[in-house]
């Protein structure tokens, strides 16, 4: 079973759709979400929907119980809270024997001075300490992070935010099935064009 966390959020839902387009059978997919009602459309398509809330650690192990692979989508929120939430996810994944964890980190998590990198640095270290086979998906900056500067961009009549579309960073290769994989070096995906 391939389990996707946060599948009712933007990234998680796009990941589920991409997996289905790549030929992963719906019956091999499970989504781990806070609100199972919000994933009703996924259940209607044959995807298993499981309750999993990063703030309720007792919900995580049952959601990951038969996960051969887990797409662990990073939480949103205050950094200190995210560290606690991510620790709970890693602990549950280790306890249930998840075969491979793909974690959505950030570019340069190990060296990036931004505060948000601290969360990812901590999570990456926890994954390594747990001995879980891991793929670090180090994403670049998300465009929605520019919303705070939109008014200024409109005032100036230009934006310096990158412009890309979801899925423009597709990596070739099989998603399902694949042989067991050991931990691998981080996958850094960055490709942005300035709109200046």
WOWOCOR-V873659 format. One record per residue. N is the residue number from 1. RES is the residue in three letters. BURIAL is 1 if it has 24 or more other C-alpha atoms within 12 Angstrom, else 0. Layout:
n = {N	N}
res = {RES	RES}
burial = {BURIAL	BURIAL}
This chain:
n = {1	2	3	4	5	6	7	8	9	10	11	12	13	14	15	16	17	18	19	20	21	22	23	24	25	26	27	28	29	30	31	32	33	34	35	36	37	38	39	40	41	42	43	44	45	46	47	48	49	50	51	52	53	54	55	56	57	58	59	60	61	62	63	64	65	66	67	68	69	70	71	72	73	74	75	76	77	78	79	80	81	82	83	84	85	86	87	88	89	90	91	92	93	94	95	96	97	98	99	100	101	102	103	104	105	106	107	108	109	110	111	112	113	114	115	116	117	118	119	120	121	122	123	124	125	126	127	128	129	130	131	132	133	134	135	136	137	138	139	140	141	142	143	144	145	146	147	148	149	150	151	152	153	154	155	156	157	158	159	160	161	162	163	164	165	166	167	168	169	170	171	172	173	174	175	176	177	178	179	180	181	182	183	184	185	186	187	188	189	190	191	192	193	194	195	196}
res = {UNK	UNK	UNK	UNK	UNK	UNK	UNK	UNK	UNK	UNK	UNK	UNK	UNK	UNK	UNK	UNK	UNK	UNK	UNK	UNK	UNK	UNK	UNK	UNK	UNK	UNK	UNK	UNK	UNK	UNK	UNK	UNK	UNK	UNK	UNK	UNK	UNK	UNK	UNK	UNK	UNK	UNK	UNK	UNK	UNK	UNK	UNK	UNK	UNK	UNK	UNK	UNK	UNK	UNK	UNK	UNK	UNK	UNK	UNK	UNK	UNK	UNK	UNK	UNK	UNK	UNK	UNK	UNK	UNK	UNK	UNK	UNK	UNK	UNK	UNK	UNK	UNK	UNK	UNK	UNK	UNK	UNK	UNK	UNK	UNK	UNK	UNK	UNK	UNK	UNK	UNK	UNK	UNK	UNK	UNK	UNK	UNK	UNK	UNK	UNK	UNK	UNK	UNK	UNK	UNK	UNK	UNK	UNK	UNK	UNK	UNK	UNK	UNK	UNK	UNK	UNK	UNK	UNK	UNK	UNK	UNK	UNK	UNK	UNK	UNK	UNK	UNK	UNK	UNK	UNK	UNK	UNK	UNK	UNK	UNK	UNK	UNK	UNK	UNK	UNK	UNK	UNK	UNK	UNK	UNK	UNK	UNK	UNK	UNK	UNK	UNK	UNK	UNK	UNK	UNK	UNK	UNK	UNK	UNK	UNK	UNK	UNK	UNK	UNK	UNK	UNK	UNK	UNK	UNK	UNK	UNK	UNK	UNK	UNK	UNK	UNK	UNK	UNK	UNK	UNK	UNK	UNK	UNK	UNK	UNK	UNK	UNK	UNK	UNK	UNK	UNK	UNK	UNK	UNK	UNK	UNK}
burial = {1	1	1	1	1	1	1	1	0	0	1	1	1	0	1	1	1	1	1	1	0	0	0	1	0	1	0	1	1	1	1	1	1	1	0	1	0	0	1	0	0	1	0	0	0	0	1	1	1	1	1	1	1	1	0	0	1	0	1	1	1	1	1	1	1	1	1	1	1	1	1	1	1	1	1	0	0	0	0	0	0	1	1	1	1	1	1	1	1	1	1	1	1	1	1	1	1	1	1	1	1	1	1	1	1	1	1	1	1	0	0	0	0	0	0	1	1	1	1	1	1	1	1	1	1	1	1	1	0	1	0	1	1	1	1	1	1	1	1	1	1	1	0	0	0	0	0	0	0	0	0	0	0	0	0	0	0	0	0	0	0	0	0	0	0	0	0	0	0	0	0	0	0	0	1	0	0	0	0	0	0	0	0	0	0	0	1	0	0	0	0	0	0	0	0	0}
